[in-house]
Amino acid sequence: MALRLDDTGFGGLMLYQDTEAFCYGIDAVLLADFAAGSARRKGKDCRIMDLGTGNGVIPLILSHKTEAQYIGGVEIQEQCAVLAEKSAVYNGLEDRLHFFCSDVRYFKLDTMADCFDVVTCNPPYTAGNCGLQSKNRAKTLARHEVEGNLEDFLALASRLLKDKGDFYMVHRPARLTDVCEICRKYHLEPKELRLVSGKAMESPNILLIHCCKNGRTELRIGPQLHIHEEDNSYNPEILAIYEKL
């Protein structure tokens, strides 16, 4: 393990990361910001769960962007879950952030079924039998569906959410058909879709989707977001998401 303590850039919150494992990227930040609006509207009583939480960066950012007093995270890799807990303690957030080391396929709901207002998810993007897998087991688990596939994540999200609860996920545009089909199977009605590209005229490589459990049929397509301008500076909207404006 090559442990590093990084400044997230959000309210002075610090995050422990293992540089030999999978470190978070802009997709996690975009997802946290995408979900934050709904969580803010629900105030302190909002209960949030993040699936495939990794080192806990999404719960950590949401603790800054919202007033939610209960933010959980489920992560299959014990070393990542331990780092998430370590970050929570370092930032004095152990009363708000709660992490569970579990496979999403076997997560014990106990009293958690139908009790979350918001569920977020940054799952492995690549089907387990597709693409080149890293020799690094931690990176393989983060990138490939080898321990739980898209359907497993969405099934758990649906069971955790209250009726009319909000589900937010980041994925790849190439999986859009799978995402919408499986979401509807588990009563997660797609309500909002946004695509993200590197630059304005490039094809999108990130998909953000918002669903409502048992929601009515209606999908809004938001404007495409690009990360960089032509001169490689950051788009003002990205700077606003990172709270640099």
Secondary structure, 3 states (H helix, E strand, C coil): CCEEEEECCCCCCEEEEECCCCCCCHHHHHHHHHHHHHHHHCHHHCEEEEECCCCCHHHHHHHHHCCCCEEEEEECCHHHHHHHHHHHHHCCCCCCEEEEECCHHHCCCCCCCCCEEEEEECCCCEECCCCCCCCCHHHHHHHEECCCCHHHHHHHHHHHEEEEEEEEEEECHHHHHHHHHHHHHCCEEEEEEEEEECCCCCCCCEEEEEEEECCCCCCEECCCEECECCCCCECHHHHHHCCCC
